Amino acid sequence: MANLDPSWMRSIARQVLAAQGAGAEAELGLVIATEERVKQLNRDYLGRDEPTDVLAFSAQEIGADLPPFVQPPDGVLHLGEVIISYPQAAIQAEEHQHSVKKELAILIIHGVLHLLGYEHDKLELERQMRAREAEILSHIEGGLN
């Protein structure tokens, strides 16, 4: 793995939260994992036995038949977890001919947007999410060399 700077990754997540108006009163977990671990989580929790680049597990809503997690009374909005497959990010960076750092930023943006309610299971929703990702990325792209 390349030198992953935790403060840089936190900065990307914070910028997404700020762009979406969530700011300082929200928190999330950000995990960089192996392809095997992400594939296992994808299989165990989403029923998809395949590798993927990013998973987002929301603490806000679990499903129609399950109640949401109880939020602690600390005034902080606990959003959930974003889990990124570093090997998949490296593959995608090469495919798109940009740096792994830029690919990680894209995946962080994508995962945080999922935690904030964005989805892409329908074409119009995917267009909206991709447009928002591109807009946020354009504001932070200067530091992605």
C-alpha positions as CSV (number, residue, x, y, z in Angstrom):
1,M,0.0,0.0,0.0
2,A,1.1,3.5,-0.8
3,N,1.8,5.9,2.1
4,L,-1.8,6.5,3.2
5,D,-2.0,9.7,5.3
6,P,-4.9,9.4,7.7
7,S,-5.2,13.2,8.1
8,W,-5.5,13.6,4.3
9,M,-8.3,10.9,4.2
10,R,-10.1,12.7,7.1
11,S,-9.8,15.9,5.2
12,I,-11.5,14.5,2.1
13,A,-14.3,13.1,4.3
14,R,-14.7,16.4,6.1
15,Q,-14.9,18.3,2.8
16,V,-17.7,16.0,1.6
17,L,-19.5,16.5,4.9
18,A,-19.1,20.3,4.7
19,A,-20.2,20.3,1.0
20,Q,-23.3,18.5,2.0
21,G,-24.0,20.7,5.0
22,A,-23.2,18.0,7.6
23,G,-20.0,19.6,8.9
24,A,-18.6,19.2,12.4
25,E,-21.6,17.7,14.0
26,A,-21.3,14.4,12.0
27,E,-18.8,11.5,12.3
28,L,-18.1,8.4,10.4
29,G,-15.6,5.5,10.3
30,L,-13.3,5.2,7.3
31,V,-11.5,1.9,6.8
32,I,-8.9,0.9,4.2
33,A,-9.0,-2.9,3.8
34,T,-7.8,-5.8,1.7
35,E,-9.8,-7.0,-1.3
36,E,-10.5,-10.3,0.6
37,R,-12.0,-8.4,3.6
38,V,-14.2,-6.2,1.5
39,K,-15.4,-9.2,-0.6
40,Q,-16.3,-11.0,2.7
41,L,-18.3,-8.0,4.0
42,N,-20.0,-7.6,0.6
43,R,-21.0,-11.3,0.8
44,D,-21.9,-11.4,4.5
45,Y,-23.9,-8.2,4.6
46,L,-25.1,-7.5,1.1
47,G,-25.4,-11.1,-0.3
48,R,-23.0,-10.3,-3.2
49,D,-20.1,-12.8,-3.3
50,E,-17.8,-10.6,-5.3
51,P,-15.1,-8.0,-4.8
52,T,-16.1,-4.3,-4.8
53,D,-14.3,-1.0,-4.4
54,V,-16.2,0.7,-1.6
55,L,-18.9,-0.3,0.9
56,A,-21.0,2.1,3.0
57,F,-22.8,0.8,6.0
58,S,-25.2,3.5,7.3
59,A,-26.0,3.8,11.0
60,Q,-29.0,5.9,10.0
61,E,-31.2,3.3,8.3
62,I,-30.8,-0.5,8.2
63,G,-33.8,-1.6,6.2
64,A,-37.5,-1.4,6.0
65,D,-38.0,-4.3,8.4
66,L,-35.3,-3.3,11.0
67,P,-35.2,-0.3,13.3
68,P,-32.4,2.2,12.9
69,F,-29.4,2.1,15.3
70,V,-30.1,4.1,18.5
71,Q,-28.0,7.2,18.4
72,P,-26.1,8.2,21.5
73,P,-27.3,11.5,23.1
74,D,-24.0,13.3,22.4
75,G,-25.3,15.7,19.8
76,V,-23.2,14.0,17.1
77,L,-24.7,12.6,14.0
78,H,-23.1,9.1,13.7
79,L,-23.4,8.3,10.0
80,G,-21.8,4.8,9.8
81,E,-18.8,3.2,8.1
82,V,-17.1,3.6,4.7
83,I,-14.8,0.6,3.8
84,I,-12.5,0.9,0.8
85,S,-10.6,-1.9,-0.9
86,Y,-7.1,-0.6,-1.4
87,P,-6.2,-3.2,-4.1
88,Q,-9.4,-2.4,-6.0
89,A,-8.6,1.3,-5.8
90,A,-5.2,0.7,-7.2
91,I,-6.7,-1.4,-10.1
92,Q,-9.2,1.3,-10.9
93,A,-6.6,4.1,-10.7
94,E,-4.6,2.3,-13.3
95,E,-7.7,1.7,-15.5
96,H,-8.6,5.4,-15.3
97,Q,-4.9,6.5,-15.7
98,H,-4.8,8.6,-12.6
99,S,-3.2,8.3,-9.2
100,V,-4.2,6.0,-6.5
101,K,-4.7,9.0,-4.3
102,K,-7.2,10.5,-6.7
103,E,-9.1,7.1,-6.8
104,L,-9.1,6.9,-3.0
105,A,-10.6,10.4,-2.9
106,I,-13.3,9.4,-5.4
107,L,-14.1,6.3,-3.3
108,I,-14.2,8.3,-0.1
109,I,-16.6,10.9,-1.7
110,H,-18.7,8.1,-3.1
111,G,-18.9,6.3,0.3
112,V,-19.7,9.4,2.3
113,L,-22.4,10.4,-0.1
114,H,-24.0,6.9,0.4
115,L,-24.0,7.5,4.1
116,L,-25.7,10.8,3.5
117,G,-28.5,9.1,1.6
118,Y,-27.4,9.2,-2.0
119,E,-28.1,6.0,-4.0
120,H,-27.5,4.9,-7.6
121,D,-29.9,2.0,-8.0
122,K,-31.9,3.9,-10.7
123,L,-30.4,5.7,-13.7
124,E,-31.6,9.2,-12.6
125,L,-30.3,8.7,-9.1
126,E,-27.0,7.5,-10.5
127,R,-26.7,10.6,-12.6
128,Q,-27.4,12.8,-9.6
129,M,-24.9,11.0,-7.5
130,R,-22.2,11.0,-10.2
131,A,-22.7,14.7,-10.8
132,R,-22.4,15.5,-7.1
133,E,-19.2,13.4,-6.8
134,A,-17.7,15.2,-9.8
135,E,-18.6,18.6,-8.3
136,I,-17.1,17.8,-4.9
137,L,-14.0,16.2,-6.5
138,S,-13.5,19.4,-8.6
139,H,-13.2,21.4,-5.4
140,I,-10.5,19.2,-3.9
141,E,-8.7,18.0,-7.0
142,G,-5.7,20.4,-6.5
143,G,-4.2,18.2,-3.8
144,L,-4.6,14.9,-5.6
145,N,-1.3,14.7,-7.4
